[in-house]
Each structure stands twice: as structure tokens, then as C-alpha cells.
């Protein structure tokens, strides 16, 4: 049942925020195909998505293009503003800049000597805040900002045409020659920090100060943002973006998309659906269940006869699975009393008041379904042909959905998973979402059936194998051989070895229901031969209908025509 919580609006809630479930649903197809949460999340963020309000969230590809276009605009604007600023500088402006650098050098020297200069730095910012980049709160922040500013100015100058650079050089050199003290203070600051290369050329640093500093700061910040978007090491790195600054540089719409992308990974972790392990995101048990539930819900939505999520019998049974319905008690019924309905009947008969007196005519009991316990192994084809033909995601989604159905609706049942390609191997449900296809040729149905038979030998109840494949047997494991053998077209030895294993399953009362995806003539003939030998079912289907077929067949197999125990006496 869906749950919702309510709280008073306090201004902190994000309207239209996607929940972890919303994010996981958008990741599911990608996750099932490649089996990597990090990769699926990166691909989702690269292409963008529609959020819970129906608004399109731009992906990183589009945002990166916007950032690069904006950087080109800012570079052009910065050059114009730098040229204008240099042309309009007066001697008193240069003198004030020299005084600012002199005080800054003194602050740095005093700080290195162990003095607390924070109060003096705040007065410095009151006097010269218009000449320095940003709004630093400490001396260290200011020096770091100046370094970035100088680097941005140097990068801008390096990108100019020879004519543009020559014009700026001419203007800056004339100004610096007229104010030798300024050049000295720049050299003093760089030498004092012991990081001349950090600042680039002295003229670059000078151009990053004063009236042109705002343009250079914009260029510096947009360049940093471009580098972050182009080389983000993980989906969570976008949480470092200064959204307020991004809004100033890019506008509200692009900044909003960045903000949503930055919250995606955090929402997944905070919802308990994924966790960080060994530097990468992995699904938690809760996330695994949610993927399966979503896959099952998608299948149920397409199955009108089972839309309610139930599978009632033609006649009520006497088993132990409650059907959610009640009936008037009759002699011989199991006494699974519905307290709520019984008390209601008594109150309707006698009226309100206490004590409530019950009579047998008030009794209602819960109906139950007569169900058979079953043990099922899904044999999942992992050969290279599955992704090449577009069948792999549908097969994994079906397996996830069937696991969700059995664990939630039939908890006493057993479900195992066997993957097969050149050879077969058991797969735990914990690892199923991350399972990918084998980069190898071979469809070893014989080994898959052998492993499935061994798993089912330890189980009780009705036993079945649900085999999903898109190819006839092209590999088998000869007795005593160190490895499987592969041949295409299939050899008679491979077909015979596979049918021998089918016969063993048949003798052990294991039904094999085969779901053949996009079957060729060879596959169709083999599946029909298998069905005749085993008395199982053969389904020839496509990726779009595979889950429907498997779910319908499984539910049909769980029903019985009538209860065989506890019959009422005549």
C-alpha cells in the first residue's frame, strides 16, 4: 500500500521534487540492461528526464553545450570590458590599486608571522572590496580567488586573436610603465607566496583586478562549471555546484536543471534504495525489491484478467492463502473467523451497546484459496545473441517481476535463477540486477537444465523450469570434459546431450516451460521436440509480450479447480 506523510509548509520543501522511487523507475531499464547503478545514473543525467511535475529537466549534454556557448559570450564580453577598462583607467585608479596590493601584502606577511589579521582583513574589504574578485570572508579565500582570477585572465588573453592581444598588451604595458609601483607590488605578492606560476604573467593578474574584475570573474566561474560538467567523476559531484551562482551565469531554467541533477544521487541514497560500496553505488535489498515490484506492476497493468493482483479460483478453496473475501459461516467450514465482519453483524442485529452478544448467525469466515506449493527455476539465456537481438532487458525484467510476485504473494514457494551461455551458473537474486550478458558465444541449455535439476532436487511441491532463450542449443558439457564444447550450426551431439538432460528432468517430474524469443525455424523445431518429450509448454513470443506470457502461465499454474481437502459432508 502506498504511504504518504504530511507536514506544514515551511518553505524548505521542493515543489515537484522526485522521490527516490521516481529516480529508480527512470533508471530501471538502463540498470537492467547494464547492471551498474553508477552507469545507469550517469546515462540518465546525460540525457535528462521529465520530473514528477511533467517539466523537462535538461541533461548534462545539453547543459554543457549551453555552458560552452555562454563561456564564448562571456569571453567576448570580457575582452570588450577589459579593453574599455584599460582605456578608461586614470592615474588615481592605478594608485589606488597599488595601495590595495600593498595592504594585501602586509596582511599576508603579518598572517605568516602568526598574527590574527581577520579584523584588519574585514577593514581591508570595506576599503577595497570593489577591486577584488567575489566576496571572500578570509584572507585565504581572497588569495585563492585572485589566483583563479589571474588564471582566467591569462586563459582569456591566450584565446585572443593576435590583433586583440596586441591591443591589450599595448594598453597594459603603457599603464604599468606609468605606475612602476604597481608592478612591484604584483611581483612582491607573487614572490611572497612563492607561487609565481600560480598567477601567470603579472599583466594577466593586473587585468583581473579593478573595473574588469567582474567580467573576468564570470569567465572564471563559467570555465570552472564547464570543467565540472565535462569531467564529473561521479553523479554526486554535481551537488558541489553553486546554484545561486549558476543562476547568475546561465539563468533560472538551466540552473534549476542543474539543481535537480545534483539532488538525484542524494535522493537515491537518502531513500535507502542505493548505498555507496567500494566507491560505487549499489542497490540495497530495499532497492532490489522496489525494482522487482515496479517490473511486476508494469506487467499487471497489461494483464486485465489479473489487474487486481489476485488469482481467484472458480470455486472457493480451503487452503491457507487468504483471498481477502468473507462469507457466512456454514457447518464444516474452517473457522477462520473474520472478527470485524462478525462484530458488525452482531451490532446490526442487536443495535449498539455493550457487551456485544454474538450468535452463530453473525459469524463470517474468510475465504481461502487452495494453492499448491511450487518450486521454480528461471533459466535465463545470457548468450551474446540476447542483447544483440534486443531480448536481454525483457528477460531480466521478467525475472525480477516473477521474484517480486513469488516473494510477496507466495512466500512459501522456492525460486532459483540459473544463467546460461557457454556454461551455466546459479545467480542469486541479490546479484540479478547487476548480471550482464556473457561476451561469449554458446547456448548451453544442457548444462542449464542439469544445474536447475540439482537445485530442484532439494525442493518439494510442484517443480518447474521456466526457460527463456532466443537460440537453439549450440554448446554442451560432455561427461568428464574439462570445459563445454561449442559448435554452430548445432551438432547432433549437442542436441542429443540436451535431450538426455530433458529426459532426466521429465523422470524427476520437472516440467520445462520454454519461452522462445523471436524463434527461428531451428529453434522452433527444437522447442517443439522438447515439449513433446517433457509434456511442458512451449511459448513463441517477443520481448514486448514475454513478461505477460510468463506471469499469466505462472498464475494459471498456481490455481486449482476446486478444493480437495475438507469437503463438506452431504
Secondary structure, DSSP 8 states (H G I E B T S, - for coil): ----------S---TT---HHHHHHHHHHHHHHH--HHHHHHHHHHH-EE-TTS-EE--HHHHHHHHHHHHHHHHHHHHHHHHHHHHH--HHHHHHHHHHHHHHHHHHHHHHTT---HHHHHHHHHHHGGGSSTT-SSHHHHHHHHHHHHHHHHHHHHHS-HHHHHHHHHHHHHHHHH-HHHHHHHHHHHHHHT-HHHH-SHHHHHHTSGGGHHHHHHHHHHHHHHHHHHH-SSGGGGGGS-HHHHHHHH-HHHHHHHHHHHHHHHHHHHTTSEEEETTEEEE-HHHHHHHHHHHHHHHHHH-GGGTTS----SS-B-SSEEEEEEEE--TTS---B-HHHHHHHHHHHH-S-SS----GGG-EEEEEE----EEEEEEEE-SHHHHHTT-HHHHHHHHHHHHHHHHHH-TTSEEEEEEESSSEEEE-HHHHTT----SS----HHHHHHHHHHHHTT--SEEEEEEEESS---EE--TT-SS-EE-SS--HHHHHHHHHHHHHHHHTTEEEEEEEES--HHHHHHHHHHHHHH---EEEE-HHHHHHHHHHHHHHHH--SS--SS----
